[in-house]
Amino acid sequence: MDASVPAPGPPPPDAPAPAPPRAPNPYLAWPRRLWKSIREASQGGIATASRDLAHWAAIAVPIGVVAGLGAVAFFFLWNLSTQFFLVDLVGIGYPYPGATSGQFVVWSSAFPRILLLPLVLGVGGLGAGLIVQFLAREVAGHGTDETIDSFHNRQGEIRARVPYLKMLASALTLGSGGSGGREGPTSQIGAGFGSWWADRLELSDRDRRIALATGLGAGVGAIFRAPLGGAIFSAEIMYTGDLEPAVLVPAIIASVVSYSVYGSVYGFGTLFGTPSNLGWQPLQLPLYVLLALVCAGVGVVFVRLFWSTNAWFQKLRWPLALRVSFGATVSGLLVLLVYFALPWQGHFAALSALNVGYGFVQAAMLGQVGLTTLVPLALLSFAVAIVLRMVTTSFTVGSGGAAGLFGTSVVVGALIGASIGGLFHAVLPSLVDIGAISAFSIVGMMSFFGGISKAPLAVLVMAVEMTGSYEILAPAMVAIFVAYVATGRHHIYRTQVPTRLDSPAHRDEYLEYLHRKGADV
């Protein structure tokens, strides 16, 4: 031993005894052994690209399997909850998407059972709120912000309990009638497993973040039957003006796997059916620009409304569970108010504000809600439906209820597009025919969420995959990027950062790079 280094002495008598080493869990040892075997086997004589592909395939395939199974489980729980709360208790015949030309989307409601809606919503909100308050605060809200924040600021760490609790809380929130979407729960399920799997393989912080983002995209790609869009979404959603290129390869692998698992159970068809006469023409492009500007303006209103409502609920000195229940109950009362005030078309405006609402989007896309002749009451009903949907989502999710924001954005954007398309058809029937109303509805769906999510490329691809409507790709490209620019700095996900340079996840990497470049100089 070097004489200059003193030998360690005995610990002081009052020092606490060192903690015994934690015994490894024998049930979790096999992933580490498997991972080390794969890593060692890829070290010699294999090209770098092939080694990287094997590296990420070993990580991404299990993530895709679990994300797909998680999407299947969540869809089952959501459907079961919807059947129990809305159909059996409240008496609503709830519509689902997937109809095509010649098929009709049907919904119904029963009086006086509809009067139970605020109570049912309050009970569902209370159940979700208790889960959030006592078991996992990360489950509150839409979930995507929590995942983005984990990527940037917490080395991709998500507690193992979060995916399961998010699944249950979201099924209660949405199934009881809460206004929201399904992407938040499924993205958090996939991201949570990605983080857990990275820990089992003892990956670096960088690779854990990539695994988390991979799971996020796999969950979204499965539930929306949009594997390519889900993969791009996971790389693009972290930033408002950048993307994470390292995520793309594993995210594509995981999304294909998750989509295959989910589709094997629930089918591989598109989420929405499109009419046979769907189409567009170049002279309509200025009209699509106008649609994009309207979507951007309404999107900015929604962002401000949602976050101001969220801030108001945060100031309430009530237990979190009561806040969530109160927000859900108020949403139910607002729906009842519109239900009795505007009964047009089977109470379309009121009922479209409940649950995910995709069945009502399908009806609008197929031109089954009176817009082809521009009935003034139809335009009024659509305007009320748009406002009501944004308000009920703000109260349901902004209070802490567990649901996503993609669903509301799809509904609001589709209704804006159908309304604008119907108006153009009435004013310029030779330029905008009946089939074009459906095209405007689909493009509105893309433009609204693409603008406020700051993920225009992902949303463009996802919406095309969700509808199978490649015919309108060109006007959608124009509209969605106009909305992206027009929304400016307003975005619905507050934990997004502008670029990789602004992310704490990359700050040390850039400092190390600059130091190395300076040393070379």
Buried (B, 14 or more C-beta within 10 A) or exposed (E): EEEEEEEEEEEEEEEEEEEEEEEEEEEEEEBEEBBEEBBEEBEEEEEEEEBBBBBBBBBBBBBBBBBBBBBBBBBBBBBEBBEBBBEEBBBBBBBBBBBBBEEEBBBEBEEEBBEBBBBBBBBBBBBBBBBBBEBBEBBBBBBBBBBBBBBBBBBBBBEEEBBBBBBBBBBBBBBBBBBBBBBBBBBBBBBBBBBBBBBBBEBEBBBBBBBBBBBBBBBBBBBBBBBBBBBBBBBBBBBBEBBBEBBBBBBBBBBBBBBBBBBEEBEEEBBBBBBEEBBBEEEBEEBBBEBBBBBBBBBBBBBEBBBEBBEBBEEEEEEBBBBBBBBBBBBBEBBBEBBEEBBBBBBBBBBBBBBBBBBBBBBBBBBBBBBBEBBEEBBEBBBBBBBBBBBBBBBBBBBBBBBBBBBBBBBBBBBBBBBBBBBBBBEBEEEBBBBBBBBBBBBBBBBBBBBBBBBBBBBBBBBBBBBBBEBBBEBBBBBBBBBBEBBEEBBBBEBBBEEBEBBEBBEEEEEEEEEEEEEEE
